[in-house]
Amino acid sequence: MPLWNVAAAQYGTRPGDLHANILHHLDFIYQAATEKIDLLVFPELSLTGFQPIQNTPLALHFTDERLAPLHRASVTHQMTIIVGMLLVCDKGISVGSIGFLPDGSRVSCCKPGSCTEEDAHERNTPLLGKYNRSVAMGHCVASNEEIWPRTAAASGADLYATGTFVNEANCQHDEMHLQRWAHKYTMPVLFANHAFSAGPHRSAGRSACWDERGQLVVRADQGELLAVGRRDEKGWHGEVIPLR
């Protein structure tokens, strides 16, 4: 089993400020690079904050030049980076995500609304990576929606990555489901939550990683930080690294 360092960025979004968020993403990326992270996952809407879906100035096509700093950072640090945003896709504006790959390519993941399992497999759970380090993206989906981890496993993913907003009231419920999918599909799960609250809802933080047996590898607390899972010849182990 190849060595693998993955991290959930427990990120504090600057609502509505795309430029500031790109710069702050780079802070996390540089910190992750010092930890030799191979995969860095941000929570949903990390680039925009929670905005009306019709907010077209903040909605970007996945080739938008304003995303170039993230593209370059992925190549420079040889790191797969998944960010959340309002995405211009075939069916209009959607909550979605973009994966920046070390080879310079990009993959988008949009959720234009309710979807069938075929849609999820064909459009919304792209598979990134290779050599026993492939990742299925499942951003902006409820933790209890089994369709996403199920199609990830069916695609041959070595890890299921999800970024969403989980509040304090629901965190135990969401964690229970994510742990269950890891155990049921024999597939590690990496979960990135927001560091700060949104509107009346308090973010639970608690970004986490579970191994392929459903055992907890690492769980964060509050604040901006990296929840890191490292896989070596002895299995998975984790650590929490505050953003410096």
C-alpha positions in Angstrom: 0.0 0.0 0.0 1.7 3.3 -1.1 2.3 6.1 1.4 -0.4 8.8 1.4 -0.8 12.0 3.3 -4.3 13.5 3.1 -5.8 16.5 4.9 -9.1 18.2 5.5 -8.8 22.0 5.6 -11.1 23.3 8.3 -11.4 26.7 6.7 -12.9 30.0 7.7 -14.6 31.5 4.6 -14.6 35.3 3.9 -18.2 35.6 2.6 -18.5 37.2 -0.8 -14.8 38.0 -1.2 -13.3 35.8 -3.9 -9.9 37.4 -4.0 -9.4 37.2 -0.2 -10.5 33.6 -0.2 -8.1 32.6 -2.9 -5.3 34.2 -0.9 -6.4 32.5 2.3 -6.7 29.1 0.4 -3.0 29.6 -0.5 -2.2 30.0 3.3 -3.7 26.5 3.9 -1.9 25.1 0.8 1.5 26.4 1.9 1.0 25.0 5.3 -0.1 21.6 3.8 3.0 21.6 1.6 5.3 21.9 4.6 3.5 18.8 5.9 4.0 17.0 2.6 0.3 16.6 2.0 -0.7 14.8 -1.2 -4.5 15.6 -1.0 -6.1 18.7 0.5 -9.9 19.0 0.7 -11.7 22.3 1.5 -15.4 22.5 2.6 -18.3 23.4 0.4 -18.4 27.0 -0.9 -15.0 27.6 0.6 -14.2 30.2 -2.2 -17.4 32.2 -1.8 -19.1 31.5 1.5 -22.8 30.9 1.6 -24.3 33.1 -1.1 -27.6 33.1 -3.1 -27.1 30.6 -6.0 -28.1 33.4 -8.4 -25.0 35.5 -7.3 -23.5 35.4 -10.8 -20.4 37.6 -10.0 -19.2 34.9 -7.7 -20.0 31.9 -9.9 -17.1 30.8 -12.0 -16.5 28.4 -14.9 -13.9 25.9 -13.9 -11.4 27.3 -16.4 -11.7 30.9 -15.0 -8.4 32.6 -15.0 -9.0 33.9 -11.4 -8.4 30.3 -10.3 -4.9 30.3 -11.7 -3.1 30.7 -8.4 -4.7 27.5 -7.1 -3.9 25.8 -10.3 -0.2 26.8 -10.0 0.0 25.8 -6.4 -1.3 22.4 -7.2 1.4 21.9 -9.8 4.2 23.5 -7.7 3.5 21.5 -4.6 2.4 18.3 -6.5 -0.8 18.3 -4.4 -4.4 17.5 -5.4 -6.5 20.4 -4.1 -10.3 20.3 -4.0 -12.1 23.6 -3.4 -15.9 24.5 -3.1 -17.6 27.2 -5.0 -20.5 28.4 -7.1 -19.8 26.8 -10.4 -21.1 27.6 -13.9 -22.0 24.3 -15.4 -24.1 22.9 -18.2 -27.4 23.4 -16.4 -26.7 26.9 -15.1 -25.2 27.9 -11.7 -24.6 25.1 -9.2 -23.0 24.6 -5.9 -20.0 22.5 -6.8 -16.3 22.0 -6.5 -13.1 21.9 -8.5 -10.2 19.5 -8.2 -6.8 20.8 -9.2 -4.4 18.0 -10.1 -0.6 18.0 -9.9 -0.4 17.3 -13.7 -2.0 20.7 -14.3 -5.5 19.4 -15.2 -8.8 20.3 -13.5 -12.0 18.4 -12.8 -15.3 19.9 -11.8 -18.0 18.4 -9.7 -21.4 20.1 -9.8 -24.7 19.2 -8.2 -27.5 20.9 -10.3 -30.2 19.4 -8.1 -31.5 16.0 -7.3 -29.9 13.3 -9.4 -30.1 9.7 -10.2 -27.4 7.2 -9.4 -26.4 7.2 -13.0 -26.0 11.0 -12.8 -23.9 10.7 -9.7 -21.6 8.1 -11.3 -21.3 9.9 -14.6 -21.2 13.5 -13.6 -21.0 14.2 -9.9 -18.4 11.8 -8.4 -15.4 12.2 -10.6 -12.4 10.0 -9.8 -9.0 11.7 -9.3 -5.6 10.2 -9.0 -4.1 6.7 -9.6 -1.8 4.0 -8.2 -3.9 3.1 -5.2 -4.4 6.8 -4.3 -7.6 7.7 -6.2 -10.2 10.0 -4.7 -13.9 10.4 -5.4 -15.3 13.9 -4.9 -18.7 14.1 -3.2 -18.9 17.8 -2.3 -22.0 19.6 -1.1 -24.1 16.5 -0.4 -25.8 15.3 2.8 -23.8 12.8 4.8 -26.7 10.4 4.9 -27.0 10.2 1.1 -25.6 6.8 0.5 -25.6 7.2 -3.3 -22.4 9.2 -3.2 -20.1 6.8 -1.2 -21.7 3.8 -3.0 -20.9 5.2 -6.4 -17.5 6.2 -5.2 -16.8 2.6 -4.2 -18.3 1.2 -7.4 -15.9 3.5 -9.3 -12.9 1.9 -7.5 -12.0 4.9 -5.4 -9.4 4.5 -2.7 -10.9 7.3 -0.6 -14.2 9.3 -0.6 -13.7 13.0 0.1 -16.6 15.3 1.1 -16.8 18.9 2.2 -20.0 20.3 3.7 -21.3 22.5 6.4 -22.2 20.5 9.5 -23.7 22.4 12.5 -23.4 21.5 16.2 -27.0 20.1 16.4 -26.3 17.5 13.6 -22.7 16.7 14.0 -23.1 13.3 15.7 -25.7 12.2 13.1 -23.4 13.2 10.3 -20.3 11.5 11.8 -22.3 8.3 12.3 -23.1 8.1 8.6 -19.6 9.0 7.4 -18.1 6.3 9.7 -20.7 3.8 8.5 -19.9 4.4 4.8 -16.2 3.9 5.5 -16.9 0.6 7.2 -19.6 -0.6 4.8 -17.6 0.1 1.6 -14.1 -0.6 3.0 -13.0 2.9 1.9 -11.4 5.7 3.9 -13.6 8.8 4.2 -12.2 12.4 4.5 -14.5 15.1 5.7 -13.9 18.9 5.7 -16.1 21.2 7.6 -16.2 25.0 8.0 -14.2 26.6 10.8 -16.6 29.5 11.3 -20.4 29.7 11.7 -22.8 30.8 8.9 -25.8 32.9 9.8 -27.7 31.4 12.7 -26.0 28.1 12.5 -22.9 27.2 14.5 -20.3 25.1 12.7 -19.4 22.0 14.6 -15.8 22.0 13.1 -14.7 18.4 13.8 -13.3 17.8 10.4 -12.2 14.1 10.3 -10.9 11.1 8.6 -11.9 7.4 9.0 -9.9 4.4 7.7 -11.3 1.6 5.6 -12.5 -0.2 8.7 -14.5 2.8 9.9 -12.0 3.5 12.6 -11.4 7.2 13.4 -8.0 8.3 12.3 -8.2 12.0 13.3 -10.9 14.5 14.4 -10.3 18.2 14.7 -11.9 20.5 17.3 -12.7 24.2 16.5 -10.8 26.8 14.6 -8.8 27.0 11.4 -6.5 23.9 11.0 -5.6 20.9 9.1 -7.0 17.4 10.1 -4.3 15.2 8.7 -4.4 11.5 8.0 -1.2 9.7 7.1 -1.1 6.1 5.6 2.2 4.2 5.9 3.1 0.5 6.0 1.6 0.2 9.5 -1.7 1.7 8.5 -3.4 5.1 9.2 -2.5 7.6 11.9 -3.5 11.2 12.3 -2.7 14.6 13.7 -4.3 18.0 14.0 -2.1 21.0 12.8 -3.2 24.6 13.5 -2.9 27.1 10.7 0.2 29.2 11.2 
